[in-house]
Each structure stands twice: as C-alpha cells, then as structure tokens.
Amino acid sequence: MTKYKINKDGRIEALISFADVKVGDVGGFVESEKNLSHKGNAWVSGDARVSGDARVSGDAWVSGDARVSGNARVSGNARVYESTRVSGDAWVSGDAWVSGDAWVSGDARVSGDAWVSGNARVSGNARVSGDAWVSGDAWVSGDARVSGDARVSGNARVSGDA
C-alpha cells in the first residue's frame, strides 16, 4: 500500500492515516521512494531530509532539521531529530534516539535503547548499544564499543579498541 507521495518540491504527503500522521499531512523531504518505506509507521517530518541511498523503515521517525544520507539506515522505533546527521553506512536502530547536533557516521551503529545527543559524535566502526548514552561534546570512534548503562559525556573521547 502506498502511504505517501512525493510532491514537486520533494516533500512527502500522506495518502493514508497512520500513527500520528493524518491523510494530507505534509512531511519532510526525500529524494526518492527508496528513502522511506511504505510499510510500517516510518515517517520524515519537519524540514528533515533523507537522500542518496539512505533508508528510513519500520516505525522510525526522522524530524526537525535532521539529515540522513549516503547508505545510512534508520529503522525499528529509532528517532533521529533536531539538527542531527546520520551519514555514510551508519545505522540507527531499535529504540535508539539521536538528537541535538549529534553526528553518527562511517560504519557506526547506534542501537538498543541508546541515546546520542548534544554535539556528540559516533564514527568509524564504533558501536553504542544497550542503555548507553553519549552526550555533550563526547566522541566515540574507531572500533570503540560503548554498551550497557555506560555514560560518555562532556569532552570525553573513546576510540580505538576501547
């Protein structure tokens, strides 16, 4: 079932009601139908943009001024909002939230109930999972793993094989 159409300006418009979206609601911008699944409750709203081979699926939402690009994936019940950037081959999945001016890039993965917020950066092959939080100006990069109830904040740097 087709749940939206892409208007001439690149914004999506709901053709059916689902979740908090009503028929006729105008959403954010997608480059093509491959960027936003017609299945589930996935949606792009506000001035958010999804481009390239990036994909939003499941019940995930991308909103605010967020940008999802490259081969990035946002899936499950994930939320990507405010001025965040998800790019490259990065994935945000599960019940993860990425907000503020945070960036998730490269082959990074943010999953589970993890939160990445503020000016935080998660890049390279880094993994943030479980109930972990990365916030403030913290950076997680390389092959670093942050999981469980871990908190990385302030100006902290976690990299390499940490």
FENMO-V754461 format. One record per residue. N is the residue number from 1. RES is the residue in one letter. PSI is psi as a letter, one per 30 degrees, with the letter a starting at -180 (* if undefined). OMEGA is omega in radians with two decimals (999 if undefined). D_CENTER is the distance of its C-alpha to the mean C-alpha in whole Angstrom. Layout:
n | res | psi | omega | d_center
N | RES | PSI | OMEGA | D_CENTER
N | RES | PSI | OMEGA | D_CENTER
This chain:
n | res | psi | omega | d_center
1 | M | k | 3.11 | 24
2 | T | j | -3.08 | 22
3 | K | f | 3.13 | 20
4 | Y | l | 2.98 | 20
5 | K | l | 3.09 | 21
6 | I | j | 3.11 | 20
7 | N | l | -3.12 | 23
8 | K | f | -3.13 | 25
9 | D | g | 3.12 | 22
10 | G | f | 3.10 | 19
11 | R | l | 3.09 | 18
12 | I | l | 3.10 | 18
13 | E | k | -3.10 | 20
14 | A | k | 3.07 | 20
15 | L | f | 3.08 | 23
16 | I | l | 3.05 | 23
17 | S | k | 3.08 | 23
18 | F | l | -3.12 | 20
19 | A | b | 3.12 | 18
20 | D | g | -3.10 | 18
21 | V | k | 3.12 | 19
22 | K | l | 3.08 | 22
23 | V | k | 3.11 | 24
24 | G | f | 3.09 | 24
25 | D | k | 3.10 | 21
26 | V | k | -3.11 | 20
27 | G | a | -3.13 | 16
28 | G | a | -3.03 | 14
29 | F | k | 2.97 | 14
30 | V | k | -3.14 | 14
31 | E | e | 3.13 | 16
32 | S | l | -3.14 | 17
33 | E | f | 3.10 | 17
34 | K | f | -3.11 | 16
35 | N | f | -3.07 | 12
36 | L | k | -3.13 | 12
37 | S | k | 3.03 | 14
38 | H | f | 3.12 | 17
39 | K | l | 3.10 | 17
40 | G | a | -3.10 | 16
41 | N | g | 3.14 | 15
42 | A | k | -3.12 | 11
43 | W | l | 3.05 | 11
44 | V | k | -3.06 | 10
45 | S | l | -3.14 | 12
46 | G | b | 3.10 | 14
47 | D | g | 3.13 | 14
48 | A | l | -3.12 | 10
49 | R | k | 3.04 | 11
50 | V | k | -3.03 | 10
51 | S | l | -3.12 | 12
52 | G | b | 3.10 | 14
53 | D | g | 3.13 | 14
54 | A | l | -3.08 | 10
55 | R | k | 3.05 | 10
56 | V | k | -3.05 | 8
57 | S | l | -3.12 | 10
58 | G | b | 3.09 | 12
59 | D | g | -3.09 | 12
60 | A | l | 3.10 | 8
61 | W | k | 3.01 | 8
62 | V | k | -3.01 | 6
63 | S | a | -3.13 | 9
64 | G | b | 3.09 | 11
65 | D | g | -3.09 | 11
66 | A | l | 3.09 | 8
67 | R | k | 3.06 | 8
68 | V | k | -3.01 | 7
69 | S | l | -3.11 | 10
70 | G | b | 3.09 | 12
71 | N | g | -3.06 | 12
72 | A | l | 3.11 | 8
73 | R | k | 3.01 | 7
74 | V | j | -3.00 | 5
75 | S | l | -3.11 | 8
76 | G | b | 3.08 | 10
77 | N | g | -3.07 | 10
78 | A | l | 3.08 | 7
79 | R | k | 3.08 | 6
80 | V | j | -3.02 | 4
81 | Y | l | -3.03 | 7
82 | E | b | -3.05 | 10
83 | S | g | -3.07 | 11
84 | T | l | 3.08 | 8
85 | R | k | 3.02 | 7
86 | V | j | -3.01 | 6
87 | S | l | -3.11 | 9
88 | G | b | 3.10 | 12
89 | D | g | -3.09 | 12
90 | A | l | 3.10 | 9
91 | W | k | 2.96 | 7
92 | V | k | -3.00 | 5
93 | S | l | -3.11 | 8
94 | G | b | 3.10 | 11
95 | D | g | -3.09 | 11
96 | A | k | 3.10 | 8
97 | W | k | 3.05 | 7
98 | V | k | -3.02 | 6
99 | S | l | -3.14 | 9
100 | G | b | 3.10 | 12
101 | D | g | -3.08 | 12
102 | A | l | 3.08 | 10
103 | W | k | 2.99 | 9
104 | V | j | -3.01 | 8
105 | S | l | -3.10 | 10
106 | G | b | 3.09 | 13
107 | D | g | -3.08 | 13
108 | A | l | 3.10 | 12
109 | R | k | 3.02 | 10
110 | V | k | -3.00 | 9
111 | S | l | -3.12 | 10
112 | G | b | 3.10 | 13
113 | D | g | -3.07 | 13
114 | A | l | 3.09 | 12
115 | W | k | 3.00 | 11
116 | V | k | -3.02 | 10
117 | S | l | -3.12 | 12
118 | G | b | 3.10 | 14
119 | N | g | -3.06 | 15
120 | A | l | 3.11 | 14
121 | R | k | 3.02 | 13
122 | V | j | -3.01 | 12
123 | S | l | -3.10 | 14
124 | G | b | 3.10 | 16
125 | N | g | -3.08 | 16
126 | A | l | 3.11 | 15
127 | R | k | 3.04 | 14
128 | V | k | -3.01 | 13
129 | S | l | -3.12 | 14
130 | G | b | 3.11 | 16
131 | D | g | -3.08 | 17
132 | A | l | 3.08 | 16
133 | W | k | 3.00 | 15
134 | V | k | -3.01 | 15
135 | S | l | -3.12 | 16
136 | G | b | 3.12 | 18
137 | D | g | -3.08 | 18
138 | A | k | 3.08 | 18
139 | W | k | 3.02 | 17
140 | V | k | -3.02 | 17
141 | S | a | -3.12 | 17
142 | G | b | 3.13 | 20
143 | D | g | -3.07 | 20
144 | A | k | 3.10 | 20
145 | R | k | 3.06 | 19
146 | V | j | -3.03 | 18
147 | S | a | -3.14 | 18
148 | G | b | 3.14 | 20
149 | D | g | -3.07 | 21
150 | A | k | 3.09 | 20
151 | R | k | 3.06 | 20
152 | V | j | -3.04 | 19
153 | S | a | -3.12 | 20
154 | G | b | 3.13 | 22
155 | N | g | -3.08 | 23
156 | A | k | 3.09 | 22
157 | R | k | 3.07 | 22
158 | V | k | -3.09 | 21
159 | S | l | 3.11 | 22
160 | G | b | -3.11 | 24
161 | D | h | -3.07 | 24
162 | A | * | 999 | 24
